[in-house]
Amino acid sequence: MTTLDAVAAYLPRRRVTVEELGAELGLTPTQVRVLRRFNGLAEVRRQRPGETLLDLLEGAARALPTLRGREHLVRYVLYARGVPVVTPYPVNPVHELRDRLGLGGATAFAVTHHACASGLLAIDIAGRMLARDGDPGALALIVAGEQVFTQDERLAADHRVFGEGAGACLVAAAGPRDRLLSYVAGQRGDLDHWAPDGLAAMDRFANEYTDLLGEVILAAVKQADLSLDEIGLILPHNVNVVSWRRVCRRLGVPVERVLLDNVPLLGHTPSADAFINYASARRQGRLGPGDRYLLAGAGFGAVFSAMVFEH
């Protein structure tokens, strides 16, 4: 049974407001108001000049409270990322991170197949590999996070803003900590914005988004043999506030059960949202022993995913 041994987050200190982003990207005042007032976005984090993606990922990994002294137990290092390009060729940060952390005996690779839901996919992959290996003490390290590297990652006007932040977790095949109860991922290739009819696919993605995300959440809850009332907290991907209000109405769930505190402060940090929100929930005391909670995410491509855990 896959478990999360530890989870951590790392955030750069530099803050950039949506107004500053708007001026940088040539947005109109109306577009900036929509981002702030309608979608609930206020600011994002950015690294300082000279700081690298490796610095970002290493910050999250070193924040894990149970990694130091157990480096020899790490069999795999998975880099979950939401976008296909994160560094100029031929830079490969996941291998350099592995070596910098003293994990030279681990197999390292990237997971991008589920776009911004790749963090959840990485947890599933890590748990399956560890279970196959059969070593009860073995661990997998997952890191997630991106620099805002290319123009199309910087902002989708009126919708979401990418921030810079990173998350990390240690996965075990079994253990006393957060236990995975279910995982459901639904893929809709007909909604892929890279398809020949990309613009039309984007419109269909937006129109069906609420129902598709709601359906995968319900499927994960059912697979865990629970009801929605037994899910104490939903840890979302931080696209915007308004989309989660719609999902909550679709499910009949109070929006207060979704941890949305980080949306206005951090924006969307692709695959790292789940880990950052988990760290916030722990810090706020919103997860107690035996609580069931759900991670949810969606990505272009199109993928909708949900995982249920018992804390």
Backbone bond lengths (Angstrom), bond angles and torsions (degrees), N, CA, C in turn:
res aa  C-N    CA-C-N  psi(-1)  N-CA   C-N-CA  omega(-1)  CA-C   N-CA-C  phi
1 M - - - 1.468 - - 1.528 109.33 -
2 T 1.316 117.43 119.18 1.457 122.27 -178.26 1.521 111.29 -63.25
3 T 1.334 115.99 135.03 1.460 120.61 176.35 1.520 110.08 -133.86
4 L 1.333 115.30 154.63 1.460 121.39 172.87 1.518 107.73 -94.93
5 D 1.312 116.54 114.88 1.458 121.25 -178.49 1.525 111.23 -77.02
6 A 1.331 116.70 -35.69 1.467 121.58 179.21 1.520 108.43 -163.76
7 V 1.325 116.48 151.03 1.463 122.79 178.53 1.526 108.20 -136.56
8 A 1.330 116.91 140.85 1.460 120.71 179.83 1.523 109.89 -145.68
9 A 1.326 115.35 162.02 1.460 121.85 178.55 1.518 109.54 -134.62
10 Y 1.316 114.43 154.95 1.469 120.71 176.60 1.522 108.02 -139.38
11 L 1.346 116.31 130.78 1.457 121.83 -179.06 1.523 110.42 -126.72
12 P 1.323 117.73 130.41 1.474 119.72 172.97 1.530 109.85 -61.19
13 R 1.309 116.24 155.12 1.461 120.11 -176.64 1.529 113.77 -82.31
14 R 1.321 117.42 -24.80 1.466 120.64 -175.12 1.521 110.91 -71.08
15 R 1.330 116.17 129.26 1.458 122.61 179.23 1.528 110.04 -110.12
16 V 1.343 115.36 137.26 1.469 121.51 179.09 1.519 107.69 -129.68
17 T 1.330 117.68 124.17 1.457 121.21 -178.24 1.527 111.12 -78.37
18 V 1.333 116.06 161.30 1.467 119.00 178.14 1.526 110.61 -65.78
19 E 1.331 117.27 -28.08 1.469 119.33 176.32 1.524 110.56 -65.42
20 E 1.328 116.78 -41.50 1.464 120.07 176.48 1.524 111.01 -64.53
21 L 1.326 116.54 -41.40 1.462 119.82 177.21 1.521 110.90 -63.43
22 G 1.329 115.57 -40.52 1.459 119.84 -179.82 1.515 111.91 -60.12
23 A 1.321 116.36 -43.20 1.466 119.93 178.78 1.523 110.91 -65.30
24 E 1.333 115.75 -39.58 1.465 120.60 -179.30 1.514 112.14 -66.32
25 L 1.342 116.63 -35.38 1.465 120.69 -173.36 1.521 113.24 -101.51
26 G 1.317 117.07 1.30 1.454 120.45 177.38 1.510 115.03 75.61
27 L 1.333 117.75 29.97 1.455 121.03 177.67 1.522 110.70 -76.99
28 T 1.310 115.06 152.68 1.458 119.50 176.08 1.524 109.27 -78.50
29 P 1.323 118.34 159.70 1.466 120.62 176.10 1.527 112.36 -56.49
30 T 1.338 116.77 -34.55 1.469 119.85 178.49 1.519 111.18 -65.15
31 Q 1.318 117.51 -43.17 1.462 120.68 178.51 1.526 111.38 -61.46
32 V 1.320 116.90 -39.63 1.461 120.39 179.12 1.522 110.30 -66.57
33 R 1.327 117.46 -40.88 1.473 120.26 178.45 1.522 111.28 -63.47
34 V 1.338 116.55 -38.21 1.463 119.64 178.06 1.520 110.47 -63.11
35 L 1.326 116.89 -43.92 1.456 120.33 179.17 1.528 111.40 -59.44
36 R 1.323 117.00 -42.95 1.463 120.39 -175.65 1.529 111.87 -80.64
37 R 1.314 118.13 -50.79 1.463 121.06 -170.48 1.525 112.88 -83.74
38 F 1.325 117.35 -38.30 1.463 120.59 -175.67 1.517 111.79 -88.99
39 N 1.341 116.55 -46.90 1.460 120.50 -176.17 1.524 113.53 -93.99
40 G 1.322 117.14 -3.82 1.454 120.42 173.57 1.511 114.99 72.76
41 L 1.332 117.67 27.16 1.465 122.05 -178.01 1.525 109.21 -101.75
42 A 1.324 116.89 129.29 1.451 120.54 -177.20 1.526 113.10 -118.89
43 E 1.328 116.66 -44.54 1.457 120.32 -178.20 1.521 109.97 -155.89
44 V 1.318 115.60 167.76 1.459 121.86 175.18 1.520 108.37 -134.38
45 R 1.320 115.56 167.58 1.458 120.88 173.52 1.523 109.17 -97.58
46 R 1.323 115.17 146.50 1.457 121.71 176.39 1.528 108.66 -138.96
47 Q 1.311 116.18 144.82 1.456 119.94 173.34 1.525 110.38 -70.84
48 R 1.316 114.90 158.60 1.457 120.61 175.87 1.528 109.44 -76.59
49 P 1.326 117.45 157.02 1.466 120.01 175.58 1.527 110.57 -54.55
50 G 1.316 115.73 133.95 1.454 121.20 179.74 1.514 114.05 95.84
51 E 1.344 117.72 -19.04 1.457 120.25 176.83 1.524 109.31 -78.41
52 T 1.323 117.00 145.59 1.459 122.00 -171.44 1.525 111.49 -113.46
53 L 1.323 114.89 168.75 1.460 120.61 173.79 1.521 110.67 -60.22
54 L 1.317 116.75 -38.02 1.457 120.03 177.91 1.525 110.91 -60.47
55 D 1.324 117.52 -40.24 1.465 120.92 176.78 1.526 110.55 -59.82
56 L 1.316 116.10 -40.59 1.463 121.41 -178.29 1.525 110.85 -64.09
57 L 1.323 116.21 -50.30 1.461 120.65 -178.22 1.533 111.51 -67.47
58 E 1.313 116.60 -39.12 1.460 119.91 179.61 1.528 110.91 -64.86
59 G 1.336 116.97 -36.64 1.451 119.86 178.20 1.512 112.07 -58.82
60 A 1.343 116.98 -41.42 1.466 120.25 178.93 1.520 111.11 -69.57
61 A 1.336 117.45 -43.60 1.461 120.50 -177.91 1.524 111.26 -63.32
62 R 1.319 117.08 -41.29 1.470 120.05 -178.09 1.525 111.79 -74.00
63 A 1.333 117.62 -14.51 1.462 120.66 176.28 1.528 112.42 -80.40
64 L 1.336 117.20 -10.58 1.463 119.91 178.52 1.532 109.71 -66.03
65 P 1.309 118.44 125.52 1.462 119.91 -174.29 1.520 114.44 -73.83
66 T 1.334 118.10 -16.44 1.471 119.61 -173.43 1.525 113.56 -118.18
67 L 1.342 117.73 13.85 1.464 119.18 179.58 1.521 111.80 -83.65
68 R 1.324 116.04 -43.57 1.461 118.96 -175.23 1.530 110.72 -61.83
69 G 1.314 115.54 130.82 1.453 121.56 -178.65 1.515 113.73 90.38
70 R 1.348 116.26 -10.00 1.468 119.53 178.66 1.524 111.27 -121.23
71 E 1.319 116.10 19.25 1.460 119.87 -178.67 1.527 111.83 -55.98
72 H 1.328 117.17 -33.44 1.468 120.68 -177.71 1.527 112.74 -68.22
73 L 1.329 117.07 -13.78 1.470 120.64 -179.89 1.533 112.48 -89.45
74 V 1.322 118.01 -11.23 1.465 121.61 -175.62 1.525 109.67 -79.72
75 R 1.325 116.01 114.96 1.464 121.80 -178.90 1.527 112.78 -93.81
76 Y 1.334 116.36 -28.00 1.465 120.88 -175.48 1.527 109.79 -137.12
77 V 1.324 115.20 144.98 1.460 122.58 170.48 1.518 106.82 -123.35
78 L 1.323 116.58 116.72 1.460 122.27 -178.87 1.523 108.66 -111.78
79 Y 1.319 116.12 128.83 1.457 121.34 175.15 1.525 107.99 -104.23
80 A 1.330 116.32 104.39 1.470 121.79 178.49 1.518 108.62 -87.92
81 R 1.312 115.85 122.62 1.460 118.75 179.93 1.523 110.30 -135.48
82 G 1.319 115.46 150.51 1.453 120.66 -174.55 1.505 114.83 -92.86
83 V 1.322 116.81 -12.45 1.467 120.52 -177.33 1.529 108.85 -125.55
84 P 1.330 117.76 152.61 1.465 119.75 -174.55 1.516 114.47 -74.09
85 V 1.320 118.47 -26.90 1.467 121.44 -176.44 1.521 108.62 -120.72
86 V 1.338 116.89 120.36 1.466 120.15 -178.39 1.522 112.90 -122.80
87 T 1.313 117.99 -17.51 1.463 122.61 178.39 1.525 108.89 -146.41
88 P 1.338 117.50 158.67 1.462 119.57 174.45 1.525 110.15 -67.00
89 Y 1.305 117.44 140.91 1.467 122.07 173.50 1.528 108.80 -60.52
90 P 1.336 120.21 138.31 1.470 129.38 6.29 1.531 113.23 -105.61
91 V 1.311 118.61 26.83 1.469 121.63 -178.39 1.527 109.16 -63.39
92 N 1.339 117.09 135.15 1.463 121.83 179.90 1.537 108.35 -132.86
93 P 1.323 117.96 91.54 1.462 119.88 -170.85 1.522 114.80 -67.29
94 V 1.328 118.70 -25.63 1.459 119.05 -174.88 1.529 111.21 -68.65
95 H 1.331 118.27 -36.00 1.458 119.86 178.26 1.527 111.23 -72.38
96 E 1.318 116.54 -38.88 1.461 119.45 178.07 1.530 110.37 -67.54
97 L 1.331 117.33 -38.01 1.458 120.60 177.18 1.526 110.50 -62.25
98 R 1.326 116.69 -45.25 1.468 120.85 178.55 1.528 110.94 -54.72
99 D 1.316 116.35 -45.30 1.460 119.55 -177.52 1.521 111.28 -71.59
100 R 1.328 117.12 -38.21 1.458 120.17 -178.73 1.524 111.25 -65.81
101 L 1.340 117.05 -31.22 1.464 121.15 -179.91 1.529 112.75 -85.43
102 G 1.327 117.51 -0.92 1.451 120.29 -179.27 1.512 113.37 75.59
103 L 1.343 115.99 33.41 1.463 121.74 -177.95 1.530 110.08 -112.10
104 G 1.309 116.77 37.93 1.458 121.02 -172.86 1.514 114.65 -59.43
105 G 1.330 118.45 -22.62 1.457 120.63 179.32 1.511 114.15 -84.28
106 A 1.344 118.14 -1.55 1.464 121.33 -177.08 1.521 111.64 -91.10
107 T 1.316 116.16 150.55 1.462 122.73 171.77 1.521 108.37 -83.82
108 A 1.326 117.19 128.94 1.469 121.17 -175.03 1.522 110.07 -120.42
109 F 1.322 116.00 137.76 1.466 120.76 177.63 1.525 109.69 -161.65
110 A 1.328 115.84 164.88 1.453 122.58 -179.59 1.521 110.76 -100.38
111 V 1.336 116.00 152.09 1.461 123.89 175.52 1.524 107.35 -125.68
112 T 1.332 116.68 114.62 1.463 120.09 -177.99 1.522 112.56 -127.17
113 H 1.322 117.84 -3.16 1.455 122.33 -163.99 1.530 114.28 -62.87
114 H 1.335 117.71 -23.72 1.458 120.37 -177.72 1.524 111.94 -110.00
115 A 1.328 116.96 25.17 1.465 121.81 177.15 1.529 109.66 50.45
116 C 1.335 117.78 -129.05 1.464 120.24 -174.11 1.529 113.28 -72.49
117 A 1.318 118.48 -4.70 1.464 121.82 172.94 1.525 111.56 -99.04
118 S 1.333 117.94 13.12 1.462 121.36 -176.10 1.523 112.95 -68.55
119 G 1.316 118.45 -22.47 1.453 120.25 176.74 1.514 111.87 -62.59
120 L 1.327 116.88 -40.24 1.459 121.10 177.79 1.522 110.27 -69.00
121 L 1.326 116.56 -41.34 1.466 120.38 177.00 1.517 110.57 -59.48
122 A 1.323 117.76 -40.81 1.461 121.40 -178.88 1.528 111.43 -62.98
123 I 1.339 117.43 -38.34 1.464 120.48 177.19 1.528 109.91 -61.45
124 D 1.333 115.68 -45.33 1.467 119.90 179.80 1.528 111.28 -62.63
125 I 1.326 117.42 -45.74 1.464 121.32 -179.75 1.528 110.34 -61.95
126 A 1.333 116.91 -46.17 1.463 120.60 -178.27 1.522 110.88 -60.52
127 G 1.328 116.76 -44.78 1.460 119.68 179.60 1.512 112.67 -62.37
128 R 1.332 116.92 -39.94 1.464 120.78 179.86 1.536 111.15 -66.52
129 M 1.323 117.14 -42.07 1.463 119.69 -179.16 1.528 110.92 -66.52
130 L 1.321 116.42 -42.17 1.465 119.15 179.54 1.525 111.12 -65.08
131 A 1.338 117.17 -39.97 1.467 119.93 178.04 1.514 111.26 -64.16
132 R 1.322 116.87 -38.07 1.470 121.10 178.49 1.522 110.94 -65.43
133 D 1.337 116.89 -38.59 1.467 120.30 -177.32 1.522 112.12 -68.26
134 G 1.320 116.75 -31.80 1.452 120.02 174.98 1.517 116.26 79.28
135 D 1.327 118.41 10.95 1.466 121.49 177.08 1.515 108.58 -95.22
136 P 1.341 119.70 108.26 1.467 121.14 -173.94 1.520 114.35 -64.95
137 G 1.332 117.67 -19.22 1.457 119.44 -179.59 1.508 114.72 -94.83
138 A 1.329 117.73 -4.71 1.459 121.44 -174.40 1.529 111.33 -73.38
139 L 1.331 114.65 153.91 1.460 121.91 -179.20 1.527 110.03 -131.49
140 A 1.332 114.88 158.08 1.464 121.62 169.30 1.524 107.80 -124.20
141 L 1.306 116.16 136.61 1.459 121.78 176.11 1.518 109.05 -100.49
142 I 1.323 115.84 127.11 1.465 121.63 174.45 1.520 108.05 -113.23
143 V 1.321 116.57 130.98 1.458 121.84 171.76 1.522 107.93 -121.37
144 A 1.327 115.85 149.07 1.462 120.89 -178.82 1.519 108.61 -145.71
145 G 1.317 116.14 140.55 1.454 120.69 178.13 1.510 110.67 150.58
146 E 1.309 116.25 151.84 1.459 121.84 179.91 1.524 110.11 -139.15
147 Q 1.305 115.78 149.21 1.450 120.05 162.21 1.521 107.85 -79.85
148 V 1.316 116.35 152.26 1.461 119.97 173.62 1.524 106.08 -78.69
149 F 1.331 114.65 97.08 1.468 120.90 -164.30 1.524 113.15 -103.91
150 T 1.332 117.93 -40.06 1.462 120.49 -178.35 1.526 109.98 -115.35
151 Q 1.319 116.16 160.80 1.461 121.01 -173.25 1.523 112.61 -59.76
152 D 1.347 118.26 -39.62 1.456 119.10 -176.16 1.529 112.41 -73.74
153 E 1.335 117.79 -8.80 1.461 120.70 175.30 1.526 112.19 -89.96
154 R 1.312 117.31 -13.05 1.460 118.96 -169.86 1.521 112.02 -73.15
155 L 1.320 116.49 -38.79 1.456 118.07 -176.14 1.515 109.85 -171.65
156 A 1.347 116.20 140.44 1.460 121.31 167.26 1.518 105.65 -111.64
157 A 1.290 116.24 105.80 1.461 121.06 -170.84 1.528 111.76 -52.64
158 D 1.343 115.94 139.64 1.465 124.51 177.48 1.527 112.88 70.22
159 H 1.347 118.04 9.27 1.463 117.96 -171.62 1.519 112.21 -132.75
160 R 1.331 117.60 -67.97 1.453 120.95 -178.08 1.516 110.37 -149.74
161 V 1.333 114.37 159.97 1.455 121.55 177.98 1.521 107.77 -125.38
162 F 1.310 117.13 131.91 1.462 120.43 176.30 1.519 110.00 -81.48
163 G 1.329 115.27 130.52 1.444 121.14 172.04 1.513 109.88 -108.81
164 E 1.319 115.89 170.45 1.453 121.60 176.17 1.523 108.96 -108.08
165 G 1.305 115.77 125.48 1.456 123.09 179.52 1.512 107.03 -171.28
166 A 1.310 117.11 163.59 1.458 120.42 -177.57 1.510 110.59 -139.46
167 G 1.328 115.25 153.92 1.451 122.18 174.97 1.513 109.27 -132.80
168 A 1.323 115.70 160.68 1.460 120.92 177.86 1.512 108.81 -149.42
169 C 1.315 116.18 150.68 1.457 119.79 173.59 1.522 109.78 -149.71
170 L 1.313 114.14 152.62 1.459 121.65 172.18 1.518 107.61 -103.27
171 V 1.320 116.13 128.48 1.461 122.49 -179.18 1.519 108.81 -109.39
172 A 1.340 116.33 138.26 1.459 122.28 174.97 1.519 109.02 -124.35
173 A 1.320 116.49 157.40 1.466 120.04 178.55 1.518 111.28 -73.11
174 A 1.326 116.85 -22.52 1.462 121.86 178.35 1.516 107.32 -161.00
175 G 1.332 116.32 160.12 1.452 119.37 179.09 1.512 111.53 161.31
176 P 1.330 116.86 175.54 1.462 121.22 -173.58 1.522 114.46 -87.46
177 R 1.317 118.17 -2.71 1.461 119.27 -172.48 1.539 110.86 -92.09
178 D 1.313 117.90 -142.29 1.460 120.68 -173.44 1.526 110.76 -67.11
179 R 1.318 115.89 118.60 1.466 122.62 -172.33 1.524 110.09 -102.11
180 L 1.329 116.63 126.84 1.466 121.64 178.87 1.522 109.94 -73.86
181 L 1.337 116.46 123.84 1.460 121.91 179.66 1.517 112.49 -100.39
182 S 1.326 117.57 -30.02 1.467 119.50 -179.28 1.519 110.25 -164.93
183 Y 1.327 114.73 157.38 1.460 121.97 175.37 1.514 108.33 -148.07
184 V 1.325 115.68 127.38 1.461 121.57 178.72 1.530 108.24 -132.56
185 A 1.320 116.61 132.05 1.455 122.22 175.76 1.523 108.73 -131.38
186 G 1.315 116.39 128.44 1.458 121.56 176.88 1.516 109.94 -113.63
187 Q 1.329 116.86 130.92 1.452 121.64 -177.86 1.526 110.36 -114.26
188 R 1.330 115.51 135.72 1.461 122.24 -179.75 1.521 108.85 -130.19
189 G 1.332 115.98 86.00 1.453 120.23 -178.77 1.514 113.56 -63.13
190 D 1.336 117.13 -23.09 1.465 119.57 179.75 1.523 112.06 -70.91
191 L 1.339 117.23 -10.66 1.467 121.08 178.57 1.525 111.59 -103.36
192 D 1.329 117.57 13.98 1.455 122.38 -176.81 1.527 110.54 -71.40
193 H 1.339 116.96 122.25 1.468 119.91 -177.68 1.523 112.68 -74.56
194 W 1.367 117.38 -7.84 1.454 119.82 174.92 1.529 112.12 -91.42
195 A 1.328 117.51 -0.82 1.459 121.57 179.23 1.534 110.05 -70.08
196 P 1.347 116.85 165.67 1.472 119.58 -179.32 1.532 113.05 -55.78
197 D 1.334 117.15 -33.33 1.462 119.93 177.81 1.527 109.23 -101.04
198 G 1.330 116.27 49.33 1.455 122.68 -171.96 1.515 115.08 -54.41
199 L 1.324 117.65 -43.98 1.464 120.40 -178.53 1.528 110.98 -64.80
200 A 1.318 116.25 -42.39 1.459 119.49 177.59 1.518 110.81 -66.24
201 A 1.343 116.51 -38.43 1.469 120.15 177.70 1.519 111.22 -62.65
202 M 1.333 116.70 -38.23 1.467 120.69 177.64 1.524 110.76 -62.11
203 D 1.311 116.33 -41.05 1.471 119.86 178.06 1.520 110.91 -64.08
204 R 1.342 116.78 -42.82 1.456 119.71 178.78 1.526 110.95 -66.10
205 F 1.333 116.51 -38.22 1.468 121.24 176.69 1.519 110.16 -57.70
206 A 1.332 116.83 -47.15 1.464 121.00 -179.59 1.523 111.46 -64.54
207 N 1.327 116.81 -40.29 1.460 120.49 -177.35 1.529 112.63 -69.72
208 E 1.337 116.88 -33.78 1.469 120.48 -175.74 1.520 113.55 -99.62
209 Y 1.318 116.34 -3.89 1.461 122.12 -173.26 1.529 112.67 -54.02
210 T 1.306 117.80 -51.87 1.470 121.07 -175.15 1.516 111.10 -60.51
211 D 1.319 117.57 -47.14 1.460 120.71 -178.75 1.518 111.62 -65.64
212 L 1.332 117.51 -42.09 1.464 120.28 -176.39 1.525 111.66 -68.42
213 L 1.332 117.24 -41.04 1.456 119.40 177.69 1.525 110.39 -68.23
214 G 1.330 116.44 -40.13 1.460 119.60 176.77 1.516 112.39 -61.13
215 E 1.332 116.87 -40.98 1.467 120.79 -179.52 1.528 112.09 -63.95
216 V 1.337 117.28 -41.10 1.465 118.84 -177.60 1.526 110.46 -72.29
217 I 1.324 117.90 -31.75 1.463 120.89 174.79 1.523 110.15 -64.24
218 L 1.318 116.91 -46.25 1.468 120.59 179.13 1.530 110.75 -62.98
219 A 1.337 116.80 -38.74 1.463 120.01 -179.60 1.526 111.21 -65.82
220 A 1.339 117.41 -39.57 1.464 120.45 179.28 1.522 111.06 -67.35
221 V 1.321 116.60 -39.38 1.470 120.57 178.34 1.528 109.80 -64.77
222 K 1.330 116.57 -43.08 1.469 120.19 178.86 1.526 110.70 -64.53
223 Q 1.338 117.17 -42.04 1.461 120.39 -179.64 1.528 110.77 -62.76
224 A 1.329 117.72 -30.20 1.463 121.71 177.71 1.526 112.21 -81.22
225 D 1.339 116.10 1.08 1.471 122.00 -179.34 1.526 111.24 60.88
226 L 1.341 115.20 42.58 1.451 122.23 179.07 1.517 109.78 -127.57
227 S 1.309 115.93 172.72 1.464 122.15 170.29 1.523 108.41 -111.32
228 L 1.326 117.00 162.29 1.459 119.92 179.17 1.524 111.71 -59.23
229 D 1.316 117.23 -32.24 1.456 120.39 179.55 1.522 112.05 -63.84
230 E 1.338 116.93 -21.48 1.465 120.63 -179.27 1.527 112.34 -89.15
231 I 1.319 117.31 -2.77 1.465 121.66 175.95 1.526 107.74 -91.79
232 G 1.329 115.74 110.58 1.455 119.37 -174.36 1.510 114.27 -78.71
233 L 1.340 117.45 -25.86 1.460 120.60 -174.16 1.518 109.59 -153.39
234 I 1.321 116.06 139.01 1.462 122.79 173.43 1.519 107.86 -110.61
235 L 1.328 116.29 125.30 1.461 122.26 176.19 1.520 107.45 -101.78
236 P 1.329 117.95 109.43 1.468 121.26 -168.87 1.520 113.18 -93.54
237 H 1.324 115.27 172.44 1.453 119.51 160.75 1.526 105.84 -85.99
238 N 1.325 116.14 143.93 1.469 120.93 -165.85 1.526 113.14 -93.28
239 V 1.327 117.31 52.14 1.463 118.85 -178.58 1.523 110.59 -66.68
240 N 1.309 116.75 -56.42 1.464 121.71 174.09 1.520 108.82 -168.29
241 V 1.320 115.76 170.99 1.465 121.00 -177.02 1.520 111.33 -77.44
242 V 1.328 117.35 -41.27 1.459 120.47 -172.09 1.525 111.59 -63.97
243 S 1.330 118.56 -36.42 1.464 119.90 -179.70 1.520 110.72 -65.53
244 W 1.333 117.64 -35.34 1.463 119.97 179.02 1.518 112.42 -73.89
245 R 1.315 116.98 -30.44 1.473 118.59 173.17 1.518 110.48 -62.61
246 R 1.317 116.39 -39.34 1.466 120.23 178.43 1.523 111.38 -66.42
247 V 1.336 116.81 -42.87 1.469 120.12 178.54 1.529 109.80 -62.75
248 C 1.326 117.38 -41.21 1.466 120.52 179.39 1.523 111.37 -63.13
249 R 1.326 117.16 -40.71 1.470 119.77 176.45 1.520 110.36 -63.82
250 R 1.326 116.82 -40.20 1.464 120.98 179.24 1.529 111.03 -61.68
251 L 1.343 116.50 -37.26 1.462 121.11 -176.61 1.517 113.09 -91.31
252 G 1.319 117.40 -15.38 1.455 120.12 -174.39 1.517 112.45 73.74
253 V 1.330 116.52 32.03 1.463 122.59 -178.38 1.529 108.89 -108.67
254 P 1.330 118.64 134.25 1.473 119.66 175.50 1.520 110.68 -60.04
255 V 1.321 117.01 134.52 1.458 120.42 -177.49 1.526 111.08 -63.45
256 E 1.325 117.50 -20.25 1.464 120.75 178.21 1.527 112.41 -65.18
257 R 1.316 117.44 -18.23 1.468 120.60 178.58 1.521 112.44 -83.43
258 V 1.323 117.01 -0.74 1.462 121.94 175.17 1.526 108.14 -106.07
259 L 1.322 117.24 126.78 1.459 120.79 -179.14 1.532 108.93 -79.25
260 L 1.333 114.70 97.91 1.460 121.01 -176.76 1.527 112.39 -107.05
261 D 1.320 117.04 8.51 1.462 121.07 -175.24 1.522 112.72 -58.19
262 N 1.325 117.13 -32.78 1.465 120.26 -173.57 1.522 113.80 -85.05
263 V 1.328 117.90 -13.25 1.470 119.48 -177.32 1.526 111.68 -58.96
264 P 1.346 119.46 -52.03 1.468 118.22 -178.74 1.517 114.10 -71.49
265 L 1.325 117.68 -19.26 1.460 120.96 -173.68 1.522 113.70 -96.36
266 L 1.349 116.50 -26.04 1.461 119.96 -172.58 1.514 114.02 -125.28
267 G 1.340 117.49 -18.66 1.450 119.00 -172.38 1.521 110.24 68.66
268 H 1.310 115.85 -159.22 1.464 122.69 -176.22 1.526 109.02 -97.53
269 T 1.332 116.59 116.82 1.472 120.79 179.61 1.524 109.40 -106.99
270 P 1.351 117.31 60.72 1.454 127.68 -170.31 1.526 116.00 16.65
271 S 1.308 118.49 -109.11 1.459 120.52 -173.72 1.522 113.79 -76.31
272 A 1.324 118.40 -9.35 1.468 120.77 -176.87 1.522 113.24 -85.87
273 D 1.334 118.81 -12.01 1.464 120.95 -174.80 1.520 112.40 -53.01
274 A 1.334 117.52 -46.01 1.463 120.82 -175.26 1.523 111.38 -60.21
275 F 1.328 116.77 -43.35 1.462 120.67 -178.00 1.525 111.28 -71.50
276 I 1.324 116.71 -40.33 1.468 120.50 178.64 1.527 110.22 -64.25
277 N 1.325 116.82 -41.84 1.460 119.60 -179.98 1.526 111.78 -69.29
278 Y 1.331 117.28 -34.73 1.465 119.69 175.38 1.524 109.84 -61.47
279 A 1.336 116.98 -46.25 1.458 120.12 179.92 1.528 110.74 -60.45
280 S 1.330 117.10 -38.58 1.470 120.49 177.82 1.519 111.06 -65.65
281 A 1.333 117.03 -41.79 1.464 120.68 -179.83 1.528 110.90 -62.03
282 R 1.322 116.67 -42.02 1.465 120.22 177.61 1.528 110.64 -63.48
283 R 1.321 115.81 -44.38 1.463 120.25 -177.55 1.536 111.12 -64.45
284 Q 1.327 116.86 -34.00 1.459 121.53 -179.39 1.527 113.08 -84.93
285 G 1.326 117.10 -2.94 1.458 120.03 -179.43 1.514 113.75 72.27
286 R 1.340 117.37 28.84 1.461 120.83 -177.25 1.530 113.00 -93.92
287 L 1.338 116.93 2.38 1.462 121.12 176.28 1.523 108.54 -126.23
288 G 1.330 115.17 120.78 1.452 120.69 177.58 1.512 110.87 -117.26
289 P 1.342 118.21 165.12 1.461 121.26 -179.75 1.530 112.05 -53.99
290 G 1.326 116.05 129.00 1.458 121.40 179.33 1.517 114.81 88.52
291 D 1.335 117.77 -8.84 1.466 120.13 178.84 1.517 110.13 -66.52
292 R 1.326 115.32 139.89 1.467 121.42 172.73 1.521 108.36 -100.52
293 Y 1.320 116.08 133.31 1.453 120.09 -179.78 1.525 109.05 -139.10
294 L 1.318 115.63 165.07 1.464 121.04 -172.86 1.524 110.12 -130.42
295 L 1.319 115.97 134.01 1.462 122.96 170.44 1.522 107.91 -99.36
296 A 1.314 116.75 137.13 1.466 119.50 -179.54 1.521 109.76 -138.91
297 G 1.325 115.35 145.88 1.453 119.93 178.63 1.515 111.43 -160.05
298 A 1.313 115.07 162.32 1.462 121.65 177.12 1.516 108.42 -141.93
299 G 1.311 115.95 151.69 1.456 119.90 179.42 1.511 111.33 -145.39
300 F 1.327 115.38 152.03 1.450 119.94 174.84 1.514 109.25 -58.73
301 G 1.301 114.44 143.27 1.452 117.74 177.74 1.519 117.15 144.94
302 A 1.306 121.74 -40.90 1.469 129.18 2.36 1.523 108.09 -119.15
303 V 1.347 116.44 142.01 1.448 122.44 -176.77 1.518 109.18 -128.47
304 F 1.323 115.82 138.59 1.465 122.78 175.52 1.525 106.73 -128.40
305 S 1.339 117.30 126.95 1.461 120.74 -171.95 1.521 111.63 -136.36
306 A 1.328 115.32 151.86 1.462 121.53 174.72 1.516 110.02 -151.21
307 M 1.317 115.85 142.94 1.467 123.39 178.11 1.517 108.49 -131.10
308 V 1.333 116.73 138.95 1.451 121.52 175.68 1.536 108.52 -112.41
309 F 1.334 115.33 133.63 1.468 122.20 178.57 1.517 110.32 -125.09
310 E 1.322 114.74 158.45 1.460 121.63 167.71 1.516 107.34 -113.33
311 H 1.318 116.68 124.68 1.460 121.68 -175.09 1.529 110.07 -79.84
